Amino acid sequence: MQGMEEMYQQYSSTVYKYLVCVSGSAEIAEELTQETFVIALKKIHQFRGECKVSTWLCQIAKHLWYQELRKSKKHVSVSLEEVAENLRTENTVENLVLKNEEKLEFFKKLQTLDELSKEVVYLRTMGSLSFIEIAEILGKTPNWARVTFFRAKQKIKEEKENG
């Protein structure tokens, strides 16, 4: 049990940031972070050490998030739009309309990306995570995260210019 407390202290912040990023809700992230560690405690014997502990925990969290989506039948982009709307904006009606249209267009273009690229963009833009943190969560290298983010940005930019 002592080892699990240490694991929680060390990795709960990473798992929580990941879940806030994908869910757009601090409340849901808090709840799913707790569930993640409950499941990890039950399944610790199944951890083979083939990846980092943080990667394993984030995979558990990801599966819990998908279960949550299936239960509530919500789509990820809806909650991400809510997060984006909470970003600082000027309060003029014109600016709010323009920014909302830009956000909507951005999220539409984002949906054309493959799942891993989408996840990298979400984690980087909405979660403000570093490439090192993104790499740790997804079980990849920081360089892979940088390149994937750059390519995703380029594809979104090209889609915007062509569409």
Secondary structure, DSSP 8 states (H G I E B T S, - for coil): -HHHHHHHHHHHHHHHHHHHHHH--HHHHHHHHHHHHHHHHHHGGG--SSS-HHHHHHHHHHHHHHHHHHHHT--HHHHHHHHHHTS-----HHHHHHHHHHHHHHHHHHTTS-HHHHHHHIIIIIS---HHHHHHHHTS-HHHHHHHHHHHHHHHHHHHHH-
